Amino acid sequence: MITGLDHVQLAAPPGSETVLRAFYGGILGLREIPKPPSLAARGGCWFEAGPTTQLHLGIDPDFRPARKAHPALRVTGIRAHATRLTHHDITVTWDDTLPGHHRFYAHDPVGNRLEFLE
């Protein structure tokens, strides 16, 4: 029996932790959480994306951004999120094809696709 979703992992290129922290922690406001010491040497960074879900960014030497696959981040005040991203020169693409929801797509600094959903 599956009881929930613990985390989503996105890949990132070596040496990208600084821009990832600025984006996920600074712009999006997610709280960074420490990686266990046994995994910290691999690089990357982890964030809380809600009370029971984490977003992990793992370093991949053969990195290719996820252009189709993506996490969907449930938000409140979606227009404020879109405005914040555009003020940081991040392109926001609205999509009205999911009935009963407001949503847009954006890309993180290394090119991974993200969905924002309200």
N, CA, C and O atoms as a printed pandas DataFrame, in Angstrom:
     atom_number atom_name residue_name chain_id  residue_number  x_coord  y_coord  z_coord
0              1         N          MET        A               1    0.835   -1.176    0.000
1              2        CA          MET        A               1    0.000    0.000    0.000
2              3         C          MET        A               1    0.885    1.248    0.000
3              4         O          MET        A               1    1.760    1.387    0.855
4              5         N          ILE        A               2    0.665    2.137   -0.938
5              6        CA          ILE        A               2    1.374    3.422   -0.967
6              7         C          ILE        A               2    0.595    4.388   -0.099
7              8         O          ILE        A               2   -0.624    4.507   -0.222
8              9         N          THR        A               3    1.312    5.081    0.787
9             10        CA          THR        A               3    0.639    5.966    1.735
10            11         C          THR        A               3    0.923    7.445    1.521
11            12         O          THR        A               3    0.355    8.289    2.215
12            13         N          GLY        A               4    1.788    7.769    0.579
13            14        CA          GLY        A               4    2.080    9.183    0.338
14            15         C          GLY        A               4    3.296    9.355   -0.526
15            16         O          GLY        A               4    3.874    8.385   -1.017
16            17         N          LEU        A               5    3.678   10.590   -0.707
17            18        CA          LEU        A               5    4.858   10.944   -1.484
18            19         C          LEU        A               5    5.843   11.617   -0.545
19            20         O          LEU        A               5    5.541   12.659    0.037
20            21         N          ASP        A               6    7.012   11.027   -0.396
21            22        CA          ASP        A               6    8.018   11.543    0.526
22            23         C          ASP        A               6    8.824   12.687   -0.090
23            24         O          ASP        A               6    8.992   13.737    0.529
24            25         N          HIS        A               7    9.317   12.478   -1.303
25            26        CA          HIS        A               7   10.093   13.517   -1.956
26            27         C          HIS        A               7   10.100   13.339   -3.472
27            28         O          HIS        A               7    9.776   12.276   -4.000
28            29         N          VAL        A               8   10.478   14.405   -4.139
29            30        CA          VAL        A               8   10.718   14.398   -5.579
30            31         C          VAL        A               8   12.168   14.811   -5.745
31            32         O          VAL        A               8   12.643   15.717   -5.060
32            33         N          GLN        A               9   12.875   14.148   -6.657
33            34        CA          GLN        A               9   14.256   14.540   -6.912
34            35         C          GLN        A               9   14.398   15.047   -8.333
35            36         O          GLN        A               9   13.903   14.439   -9.282
36            37         N          LEU        A              10   15.080   16.167   -8.460
37            38        CA          LEU        A              10   15.459   16.718   -9.751
38            39         C          LEU        A              10   16.974   16.674   -9.849
39            40         O          LEU        A              10   17.673   16.803   -8.844
40            41         N          ALA        A              11   17.475   16.492  -11.052
41            42        CA          ALA        A              11   18.917   16.490  -11.264
42            43         C          ALA        A              11   19.408   17.915  -11.478
43            44         O          ALA        A              11   18.650   18.804  -11.865
44            45         N          ALA        A              12   20.688   18.105  -11.216
45            46        CA          ALA        A              12   21.325   19.408  -11.392
46            47         C          ALA        A              12   22.787   19.178  -11.778
47            48         O          ALA        A              12   23.363   18.142  -11.444
48            49         N          PRO        A              13   23.381   20.131  -12.473
49            50        CA          PRO        A              13   24.782   19.960  -12.867
50            51         C          PRO        A              13   25.737   20.228  -11.698
51            52         O          PRO        A              13   25.388   20.943  -10.758
52            53         N          PRO        A              14   26.922   19.662  -11.758
53            54        CA          PRO        A              14   27.913   19.917  -10.714
54            55         C          PRO        A              14   28.159   21.421  -10.548
55            56         O          PRO        A              14   28.214   22.171  -11.522
56            57         N          GLY        A              15   28.305   21.839   -9.284
57            58        CA          GLY        A              15   28.619   23.223   -8.978
58            59         C          GLY        A              15   27.451   24.189   -9.014
59            60         O          GLY        A              15   27.660   25.401   -8.947
60            61         N          SER        A              16   26.221   23.688   -9.119
61            62        CA          SER        A              16   25.053   24.568   -9.249
62            63         C          SER        A              16   24.344   24.857   -7.927
63            64         O          SER        A              16   23.310   25.525   -7.922
64            65         N          GLU        A              17   24.875   24.373   -6.820
65            66        CA          GLU        A              17   24.183   24.523   -5.543
66            67         C          GLU        A              17   23.889   25.984   -5.186
67            68         O          GLU        A              17   22.822   26.270   -4.644
68            69         N          THR        A              18   24.784   26.894   -5.469
69            70        CA          THR        A              18   24.576   28.305   -5.111
70            71         C          THR        A              18   23.364   28.880   -5.825
71            72         O          THR        A              18   22.533   29.532   -5.193
72            73         N          VAL        A              19   23.242   28.653   -7.136
73            74        CA          VAL        A              19   22.078   29.195   -7.860
74            75         C          VAL        A              19   20.805   28.458   -7.480
75            76         O          VAL        A              19   19.727   29.052   -7.483
76            77         N          LEU        A              20   20.908   27.183   -7.156
77            78        CA          LEU        A              20   19.730   26.430   -6.726
78            79         C          LEU        A              20   19.228   26.935   -5.375
79            80         O          LEU        A              20   18.022   27.078   -5.175
80            81         N          ARG        A              21   20.140   27.203   -4.456
81            82        CA          ARG        A              21   19.738   27.744   -3.150
82            83         C          ARG        A              21   19.104   29.121   -3.310
83            84         O          ARG        A              21   18.112   29.431   -2.649
84            85         N          ALA        A              22   19.671   29.944   -4.184
85            86        CA          ALA        A              22   19.111   31.284   -4.409
86            87         C          ALA        A              22   17.706   31.185   -4.982
87            88         O          ALA        A              22   16.839   31.980   -4.617
88            89         N          PHE        A              23   17.462   30.231   -5.867
89            90        CA          PHE        A              23   16.153   30.081   -6.490
90            91         C          PHE        A              23   15.153   29.416   -5.543
91            92         O          PHE        A              23   14.120   30.002   -5.218
92            93         N          TYR        A              24   15.456   28.198   -5.104
93            94        CA          TYR        A              24   14.484   27.439   -4.306
94            95         C          TYR        A              24   14.316   28.020   -2.899
95            96         O          TYR        A              24   13.200   28.086   -2.383
96            97         N          GLY        A              25   15.404   28.431   -2.293
97            98        CA          GLY        A              25   15.320   29.007   -0.957
98            99         C          GLY        A              25   14.980   30.484   -0.971
99           100         O          GLY        A              25   14.128   30.935   -0.206
100          101         N          GLY        A              26   15.642   31.243   -1.840
101          102        CA          GLY        A              26   15.446   32.688   -1.883
102          103         C          GLY        A              26   14.176   33.113   -2.586
103          104         O          GLY        A              26   13.310   33.739   -1.975
104          105         N          ILE        A              27   14.051   32.783   -3.858
105          106        CA          ILE        A              27   12.902   33.240   -4.648
106          107         C          ILE        A              27   11.624   32.489   -4.278
107          108         O          ILE        A              27   10.582   33.106   -4.057
108          109         N          LEU        A              28   11.704   31.155   -4.210
109          110        CA          LEU        A              28   10.492   30.374   -3.900
110          111         C          LEU        A              28   10.199   30.316   -2.404
111          112         O          LEU        A              28    9.065   30.040   -2.014
112          113         N          GLY        A              29   11.186   30.567   -1.569
113          114        CA          GLY        A              29   10.952   30.582   -0.125
114          115         C          GLY        A              29   10.866   29.220    0.531
115          116         O          GLY        A              29   10.332   29.103    1.634
116          117         N          LEU        A              30   11.382   28.177   -0.126
117          118        CA          LEU        A              30   11.403   26.860    0.506
118          119         C          LEU        A              30   12.515   26.832    1.546
119          120         O          LEU        A              30   13.539   27.499    1.401
120          121         N          ARG        A              31   12.297   26.058    2.587
121          122        CA          ARG        A              31   13.289   25.957    3.659
122          123         C          ARG        A              31   14.264   24.830    3.337
123          124         O          ARG        A              31   13.864   23.683    3.143
124          125         N          GLU        A              32   15.560   25.177    3.284
125          126        CA          GLU        A              32   16.560   24.137    3.049
126          127         C          GLU        A              32   16.692   23.270    4.295
127          128         O          GLU        A              32   16.693   23.774    5.418
128          129         N          ILE        A              33   16.801   21.984    4.086
129          130        CA          ILE        A              33   16.996   21.046    5.184
130          131         C          ILE        A              33   18.337   20.338    4.970
131          132         O          ILE        A              33   18.747   20.113    3.831
132          133         N          PRO        A              34   19.012   19.991    6.056
133          134        CA          PRO        A              34   20.322   19.358    5.892
134          135         C          PRO        A              34   20.203   17.949    5.318
135          136         O          PRO        A              34   19.295   17.187    5.650
136          137         N          LYS        A              35   21.155   17.640    4.448
137          138        CA          LYS        A              35   21.254   16.269    3.955
138          139         C          LYS        A              35   21.954   15.431    5.023
139          140         O          LYS        A              35   22.800   15.951    5.751
140          141         N          PRO        A              36   21.626   14.167    5.129
141          142        CA          PRO        A              36   22.362   13.313    6.062
142          143         C          PRO        A              36   23.851   13.326    5.704
143          144         O          PRO        A              36   24.200   13.365    4.523
144          145         N          PRO        A              37   24.731   13.294    6.708
145          146        CA          PRO        A              37   26.176   13.346    6.429
146          147         C          PRO        A              37   26.636   12.305    5.410
147          148         O          PRO        A              37   27.537   12.574    4.615
148          149         N          SER        A              38   26.032   11.136    5.428
149          150        CA          SER        A              38   26.450   10.086    4.497
150          151         C          SER        A              38   26.119   10.437    3.041
151          152         O          SER        A              38   26.697    9.855    2.122
152          153         N          LEU        A              39   25.192   11.386    2.823
153          154        CA          LEU        A              39   24.817   11.795    1.465
154          155         C          LEU        A              39   25.342   13.180    1.096
155          156         O          LEU        A              39   25.380   13.530   -0.084
156          157         N          ALA        A              40   25.739   13.961    2.074
157          158        CA          ALA        A              40   26.157   15.346    1.826
158          159         C          ALA        A              40   27.362   15.432    0.900
159          160         O          ALA        A              40   27.476   16.391    0.136
160          161         N          ALA        A              41   28.253   14.468    0.949
161          162        CA          ALA        A              41   29.456   14.508    0.110
162          163         C          ALA        A              41   29.126   14.430   -1.378
163          164         O          ALA        A              41   29.962   14.779   -2.212
164          165         N          ARG        A              42   27.932   13.982   -1.720
165          166        CA          ARG        A              42   27.531   13.891   -3.122
166          167         C          ARG        A              42   27.155   15.239   -3.722
167          168         O          ARG        A              42   26.988   15.357   -4.936
168          169         N          GLY        A              43   27.020   16.262   -2.869
169          170        CA          GLY        A              43   26.595   17.577   -3.337
170          171         C          GLY        A              43   25.085   17.652   -3.430
171          172         O          GLY        A              43   24.375   16.752   -2.980
172          173         N          GLY        A              44   24.607   18.725   -4.012
173          174        CA          GLY        A              44   23.169   18.930   -4.125
174          175         C          GLY        A              44   22.613   19.579   -2.872
175          176         O          GLY        A              44   23.359   19.936   -1.960
176          177         N          CYS        A              45   21.297   19.730   -2.834
177          178        CA          CYS        A              45   20.643   20.329   -1.677
178          179         C          CYS        A              45   19.198   19.850   -1.608
179          180         O          CYS        A              45   18.599   19.479   -2.618
180          181         N          TRP        A              46   18.656   19.865   -0.399
181          182        CA          TRP        A              46   17.291   19.415   -0.145
182          183         C          TRP        A              46   16.476   20.549    0.451
183          184         O          TRP        A              46   16.990   21.378    1.203
184          185         N          PHE        A              47   15.179   20.572    0.099
185          186        CA          PHE        A              47   14.269   21.592    0.604
186          187         C          PHE        A              47   12.969   20.947    1.051
187          188         O          PHE        A              47   12.575   19.897    0.544
188          189         N          GLU        A              48   12.304   21.591    2.014
189          190        CA          GLU        A              48   10.952   21.186    2.378
190          191         C          GLU        A              48    9.990   21.874    1.420
191          192         O          GLU        A              48   10.055   23.086    1.218
192          193         N          ALA        A              49    9.099   21.082    0.836
193          194        CA          ALA        A              49    8.100   21.610   -0.093
194          195         C          ALA        A              49    6.709   21.412    0.485
195          196         O          ALA        A              49    5.756   21.167   -0.256
196          197         N          GLY        A              50    6.587   21.513    1.777
197          198        CA          GLY        A              50    5.329   21.285    2.488
198          199         C          GLY        A              50    5.616   20.462    3.720
199          200         O          GLY        A              50    6.745   20.013    3.922
200          201         N          PRO        A              51    4.617   20.260    4.539
201          202        CA          PRO        A              51    4.860   19.568    5.813
202          203         C          PRO        A              51    5.263   18.107    5.664
203          204         O          PRO        A              51    5.885   17.551    6.569
204          205         N          THR        A              52    4.927   17.476    4.552
205          206        CA          THR        A              52    5.242   16.052    4.417
206          207         C          THR        A              52    5.974   15.716    3.126
207          208         O          THR        A              52    6.130   14.540    2.801
208          209         N          THR        A              53    6.425   16.717    2.388
209          210        CA          THR        A              53    7.070   16.466    1.102
210          211         C          THR        A              53    8.351   17.279    0.983
211          212         O          THR        A              53    8.413   18.442    1.384
212          213         N          GLN        A              54    9.363   16.641    0.425
213          214        CA          GLN        A              54   10.636   17.309    0.202
214          215         C          GLN        A              54   10.951   17.366   -1.289
215          216         O          GLN        A              54   10.463   16.558   -2.079
216          217         N          LEU        A              55   11.776   18.337   -1.648
217          218        CA          LEU        A              55   12.292   18.476   -3.004
218          219         C          LEU        A              55   13.803   18.325   -2.906
219          220         O          LEU        A              55   14.472   19.135   -2.264
220          221         N          HIS        A              56   14.343   17.285   -3.544
221          222        CA          HIS        A              56   15.775   17.019   -3.508
222          223         C          HIS        A              56   16.377   17.413   -4.852
223          224         O          HIS        A              56   15.809   17.124   -5.905
224          225         N          LEU        A              57   17.504   18.061   -4.809
225          226        CA          LEU        A              57   18.250   18.403   -6.013
226          227         C          LEU        A              57   19.569   17.659   -5.944
227          228         O          LEU        A              57   20.437   17.979   -5.131
228          229         N          GLY        A              58   19.709   16.657   -6.809
229          230        CA          GLY        A              58   20.886   15.798   -6.795
230          231         C          GLY        A              58   21.817   16.116   -7.950
231          232         O          GLY        A              58   21.368   16.397   -9.061
232          233         N          ILE        A              59   23.098   16.073   -7.688
233          234        CA          ILE        A              59   24.099   16.381   -8.691
234          235         C          ILE        A              59   24.285   15.191   -9.627
235          236         O          ILE        A              59   24.441   14.050   -9.194
236          237         N          ASP        A              60   24.264   15.496  -10.925
237          238        CA          ASP        A              60   24.441   14.483  -11.960
238          239         C          ASP        A              60   25.496   14.988  -12.939
239          240         O          ASP        A              60   25.267   15.984  -13.626
240          241         N          PRO        A              61   26.654   14.317  -13.016
241          242        CA          PRO        A              61   27.697   14.767  -13.930
242          243         C          PRO        A              61   27.246   14.777  -15.401
243          244         O          PRO        A              61   27.788   15.533  -16.207
244          245         N          ASP        A              62   26.274   13.958  -15.742
245          246        CA          ASP        A              62   25.740   13.907  -17.111
246          247         C          ASP        A              62   24.394   14.622  -17.182
247          248         O          ASP        A              62   23.497   14.188  -17.905
248          249         N          PHE        A              63   24.250   15.705  -16.442
249          250        CA          PHE        A              63   22.989   16.420  -16.305
250          251         C          PHE        A              63   22.370   16.816  -17.643
251          252         O          PHE        A              63   23.040   17.307  -18.552
252          253         N          ARG        A              64   21.062   16.579  -17.721
253          254        CA          ARG        A              64   20.203   17.101  -18.781
254          255         C          ARG        A              64   18.931   17.587  -18.089
255          256         O          ARG        A              64   18.329   16.832  -17.326
256          257         N          PRO        A              65   18.508   18.828  -18.335
257          258        CA          PRO        A              65   17.323   19.332  -17.632
258          259         C          PRO        A              65   16.068   18.540  -17.982
259          260         O          PRO        A              65   15.910   18.059  -19.104
260          261         N          ALA        A              66   15.181   18.416  -16.998
261          262        CA          ALA        A              66   13.885   17.779  -17.215
262          263         C          ALA        A              66   12.978   18.805  -17.895
263          264         O          ALA        A              66   12.537   19.760  -17.257
264          265         N          ARG        A              67   12.703   18.614  -19.167
265          266        CA          ARG        A              67   11.911   19.579  -19.927
266          267         C          ARG        A              67   10.427   19.214  -19.952
267          268         O          ARG        A              67    9.586   20.097  -20.121
268          269         N          LYS        A              68   10.089   17.941  -19.790
269          270        CA          LYS        A              68    8.689   17.506  -19.768
270          271         C          LYS        A              68    8.298   17.034  -18.363
271          272         O          LYS        A              68    7.321   17.516  -17.790
272          273         N          ALA        A              69    9.067   16.092  -17.817
273          274        CA          ALA        A              69    8.805   15.618  -16.454
274          275         C          ALA        A              69    9.011   16.786  -15.501
275          276         O          ALA        A              69    9.896   17.615  -15.711
276          277         N          HIS        A              70    8.187   16.853  -14.447
277          278        CA          HIS        A              70    8.273   17.995  -13.542
278          279         C          HIS        A              70    7.522   17.726  -12.248
279          280         O          HIS        A              70    6.576   16.938  -12.226
280          281         N          PRO        A              71    7.944   18.386  -11.164
281          282        CA          PRO        A              71    7.098   18.389   -9.970
282          283         C          PRO        A              71    6.047   19.480  -10.129
283          284         O          PRO        A              71    6.297   20.505  -10.763
284          285         N          ALA        A              72    4.878   19.256   -9.553
285          286        CA          ALA        A              72    3.824   20.271   -9.511
286          287         C          ALA        A              72    3.770   20.780   -8.072
287          288         O          ALA        A              72    3.468   20.031   -7.143
288          289         N          LEU        A              73    4.067   22.057   -7.909
289          290        CA          LEU        A              73    4.087   22.667   -6.576
290          291         C          LEU        A              73    2.741   23.329   -6.317
291          292         O          LEU        A              73    2.364   24.279   -7.002
292          293         N          ARG        A              74    2.024   22.821   -5.325
293          294        CA          ARG        A              74    0.726   23.401   -4.959
294          295         C          ARG        A              74    0.979   24.668   -4.163
295          296         O          ARG        A              74    1.729   24.661   -3.187
296          297         N          VAL        A              75    0.343   25.760   -4.589
297          298        CA          VAL        A              75    0.577   27.064   -3.955
298          299         C          VAL        A              75   -0.751   27.740   -3.634
299          300         O          VAL        A              75   -1.804   27.354   -4.143
300          301         N          THR        A              76   -0.678   28.747   -2.784
301          302        CA          THR        A              76   -1.782   29.687   -2.595
302          303         C          THR        A              76   -1.265   31.039   -3.071
303          304         O          THR        A              76   -0.075   31.326   -2.948
304          305         N          GLY        A              77   -2.140   31.859   -3.605
305          306        CA          GLY        A              77   -1.716   33.146   -4.139
306          307         C          GLY        A              77   -0.855   32.990   -5.375
307          308         O          GLY        A              77    0.234   33.558   -5.464
308          309         N          ILE        A              78   -1.350   32.216   -6.328
309          310        CA          ILE        A              78   -0.542   31.868   -7.496
310          311         C          ILE        A              78   -0.083   33.092   -8.292
311          312         O          ILE        A              78    1.024   33.103   -8.829
312          313         N          ARG        A              79   -0.924   34.115   -8.367
313          314        CA          ARG        A              79   -0.524   35.311   -9.131
314          315         C          ARG        A              79    0.665   36.012   -8.481
315          316         O          ARG        A              79    1.519   36.552   -9.184
316          317         N          ALA        A              80    0.734   36.011   -7.152
317          318        CA          ALA        A              80    1.878   36.598   -6.458
318          319         C          ALA        A              80    3.152   35.801   -6.755
319          320         O          ALA        A              80    4.228   36.377   -6.911
320          321         N          HIS        A              81    3.023   34.480   -6.832
321          322        CA          HIS        A              81    4.182   33.644   -7.184
322          323         C          HIS        A              81    4.647   33.974   -8.596
323          324         O          HIS        A              81    5.846   34.111   -8.840
324          325         N          ALA        A              82    3.715   34.099   -9.517
325          326        CA          ALA        A              82    4.075   34.425  -10.897
326          327         C          ALA        A              82    4.759   35.785  -10.970
327          328         O          ALA        A              82    5.753   35.948  -11.678
328          329         N          THR        A              83    4.231   36.751  -10.245
329          330        CA          THR        A              83    4.824   38.089  -10.243
330          331         C          THR        A              83    6.242   38.056   -9.682
331          332         O          THR        A              83    7.147   38.680  -10.236
332          333         N          ARG        A              84    6.434   37.331   -8.588
333          334        CA          ARG        A              84    7.768   37.228   -7.992
334          335         C          ARG        A              84    8.759   36.640   -8.986
335          336         O          ARG        A              84    9.878   37.133   -9.122
336          337         N          LEU        A              85    8.346   35.588   -9.678
337          338        CA          LEU        A              85    9.243   34.968  -10.658
338          339         C          LEU        A              85    9.571   35.924  -11.802
339          340         O          LEU        A              85   10.732   36.045  -12.191
340          341         N          THR        A              86    8.561   36.603  -12.342
341          342        CA          THR        A              86    8.815   37.518  -13.455
342          343         C          THR        A              86    9.704   38.689  -13.027
343          344         O          THR        A              86   10.481   39.198  -13.834
344          345         N          HIS        A              87    9.600   39.116  -11.777
345          346        CA          HIS        A              87   10.487   40.176  -11.276
346          347         C          HIS        A              87   11.940   39.711  -11.202
347          348         O          HIS        A              87   12.857   40.530  -11.145
348          349         N          HIS        A              88   12.144   38.408  -11.202
349          350        CA          HIS        A              88   13.496   37.836  -11.227
350          351         C          HIS        A              88   13.865   37.351  -12.630
351          352         O          HIS        A              88   14.757   36.520  -12.797
352          353         N          ASP        A              89   13.167   37.882  -13.629
353          354        CA          ASP        A              89   13.443   37.556  -15.047
354          355         C          ASP        A              89   13.265   36.077  -15.371
355          356         O          ASP        A              89   13.968   35.533  -16.222
356          357         N          ILE        A              90   12.327   35.433  -14.694
357          358        CA          ILE        A              90   11.999   34.036  -14.975
358          359         C          ILE        A              90   10.693   34.026  -15.754
359          360         O          ILE        A              90    9.697   34.606  -15.322
360          361         N          THR        A              91   10.706   33.370  -16.893
361          362        CA          THR        A              91    9.531   33.307  -17.749
362          363         C          THR        A              91    8.463   32.417  -17.126
363          364         O          THR        A              91    8.747   31.307  -16.676
364          365         N          VAL        A              92    7.242   32.915  -17.105
365          366        CA          VAL        A              92    6.083   32.194  -16.594
366          367         C          VAL        A              92    5.154   31.942  -17.774
367          368         O          VAL        A              92    4.821   32.864  -18.520
368          369         N          THR        A              93    4.735   30.682  -17.941
369          370        CA          THR        A              93    3.826   30.319  -19.024
370          371         C          THR        A              93    2.536   29.779  -18.419
371          372         O          THR        A              93    2.514   28.682  -17.861
372          373         N          TRP        A              94    1.461   30.560  -18.534
373          374        CA          TRP        A              94    0.161   30.154  -17.980
374          375         C          TRP        A              94   -0.449   29.058  -18.834
375          376         O          TRP        A              94   -0.261   29.023  -20.050
376          377         N          ASP        A              95   -1.184   28.160  -18.182
377          378        CA          ASP        A              95   -1.857   27.053  -18.867
378          379         C          ASP        A              95   -3.234   26.885  -18.243
379          380         O          ASP        A              95   -3.347   26.588  -17.054
380          381         N          ASP        A              96   -4.279   27.074  -19.037
381          382        CA          ASP        A              96   -5.652   26.991  -18.529
382          383         C          ASP        A              96   -6.362   25.709  -18.954
383          384         O          ASP        A              96   -7.591   25.678  -19.006
384          385         N          THR        A              97   -5.613   24.654  -19.259
385          386        CA          THR        A              97   -6.231   23.428  -19.765
386          387         C          THR        A              97   -6.651   22.437  -18.677
387          388         O          THR        A              97   -7.240   21.404  -18.995
388          389         N          LEU        A              98   -6.368   22.720  -17.417
389          390        CA          LEU        A              98   -6.789   21.835  -16.330
390          391         C          LEU        A              98   -7.993   22.460  -15.637
391          392         O          LEU        A              98   -7.839   23.410  -14.869
392          393         N          PRO        A              99   -9.196   21.936  -15.900
393          394        CA          PRO        A              99  -10.408   22.547  -15.339
394          395         C          PRO        A              99  -10.352   22.678  -13.817
395          396         O          PRO        A              99   -9.905   21.776  -13.108
396          397         N          GLY        A             100  -10.820   23.830  -13.343
397          398        CA          GLY        A             100  -10.915   24.060  -11.905
398          399         C          GLY        A             100   -9.611   24.457  -11.237
399          400         O          GLY        A             100   -9.552   24.540  -10.010
400          401         N          HIS        A             101   -8.568   24.703  -12.011
401          402        CA          HIS        A             101   -7.266   25.051  -11.445
402          403         C          HIS        A             101   -6.660   26.225  -12.202
403          404         O          HIS        A             101   -6.918   26.429  -13.389
404          405         N          HIS        A             102   -5.856   26.983  -11.489
405          406        CA          HIS        A             102   -4.991   27.979  -12.101
406          407         C          HIS        A             102   -3.592   27.382  -12.045
407          408         O          HIS        A             102   -3.186   26.838  -11.018
408          409         N          ARG        A             103   -2.850   27.485  -13.156
409          410        CA          ARG        A             103   -1.498   26.949  -13.126
410          411         C          ARG        A             103   -0.617   27.623  -14.161
411          412         O          ARG        A             103   -1.081   28.167  -15.163
412          413         N          PHE        A             104    0.677   27.561  -13.872
413          414        CA          PHE        A             104    1.664   28.025  -14.835
414          415         C          PHE        A             104    2.907   27.166  -14.714
415          416         O          PHE        A             104    3.108   26.441  -13.740
416          417         N          TYR        A             105    3.732   27.276  -15.745
417          418        CA          TYR        A             105    5.010   26.575  -15.773
418          419         C          TYR        A             105    6.141   27.595  -15.768
419          420         O          TYR        A             105    5.997   28.706  -16.277
420          421         N          ALA        A             106    7.259   27.200  -15.188
421          422        CA          ALA        A             106    8.481   27.995  -15.204
422          423         C          ALA        A             106    9.642   26.994  -15.156
423          424         O          ALA        A             106    9.431   25.796  -14.964
424          425         N          HIS        A             107   10.847   27.491  -15.330
425          426        CA          HIS        A             107   12.040   26.643  -15.260
426          427         C          HIS        A             107   12.976   27.168  -14.185
427          428         O          HIS        A             107   13.118   28.376  -13.994
428          429         N          ASP        A             108   13.608   26.238  -13.491
429          430        CA          ASP        A             108   14.586   26.636  -12.487
430          431         C          ASP        A             108   15.867   27.103  -13.191
431          432         O          ASP        A             108   15.945   27.020  -14.416
432          433         N          PRO        A             109   16.864   27.587  -12.460
433          434        CA          PRO        A             109   18.050   28.161  -13.107
434          435         C          PRO        A             109   18.868   27.181  -13.943
435          436         O          PRO        A             109   19.678   27.604  -14.768
436          437         N          VAL        A             110   18.670   25.881  -13.742
437          438        CA          VAL        A             110   19.413   24.901  -14.540
438          439         C          VAL        A             110   18.549   24.283  -15.633
439          440         O          VAL        A             110   18.991   23.365  -16.324
440          441         N          GLY        A             111   17.311   24.781  -15.797
441          442        CA          GLY        A             111   16.467   24.359  -16.910
442          443         C          GLY        A             111   15.412   23.320  -16.608
443          444         O          GLY        A             111   14.698   22.905  -17.521
444          445         N          ASN        A             112   15.278   22.876  -15.353
445          446        CA          ASN        A             112   14.234   21.910  -15.007
446          447         C          ASN        A             112   12.871   22.588  -15.008
447          448         O          ASN        A             112   12.717   23.701  -14.506
448          449         N          ARG        A             113   11.884   21.899  -15.581
449          450        CA          ARG        A             113   10.511   22.415  -15.647
450          451         C          ARG        A             113    9.816   22.260  -14.299
451          452         O          ARG        A             113    9.951   21.230  -13.639
452          453         N          LEU        A             114    9.076   23.284  -13.897
453          454        CA          LEU        A             114    8.280   23.268  -12.666
454          455         C          LEU        A             114    6.864   23.697  -12.993
455          456         O          LEU        A             114    6.653   24.593  -13.810
456          457         N          GLU        A             115    5.896   23.061  -12.359
457          458        CA          GLU        A             115    4.500   23.482  -12.470
458          459         C          GLU        A             115    4.088   24.085  -11.137
459          460         O          GLU        A             115    4.411   23.552  -10.075
460          461         N          PHE        A             116    3.369   25.204  -11.202
461          462        CA          PHE        A             116    2.792   25.847  -10.021
462          463         C          PHE        A             116    1.290   25.762  -10.180
463          464         O          PHE        A             116    0.747   26.152  -11.213
464          465         N          LEU        A             117    0.612   25.253   -9.158
465          466        CA          LEU        A             117   -0.797   24.879   -9.274
466          467         C          LEU        A             117   -1.581   25.382   -8.078
467          468         O          LEU        A             117   -1.173   25.203   -6.930
468          469         N          GLU        A             118   -2.734   26.026   -8.365
469          470        CA          GLU        A             118   -3.630   26.467   -7.292
470          471         C          GLU        A             118   -5.041   26.031   -7.651
471          472         O          GLU        A             118   -5.978   26.290   -6.895
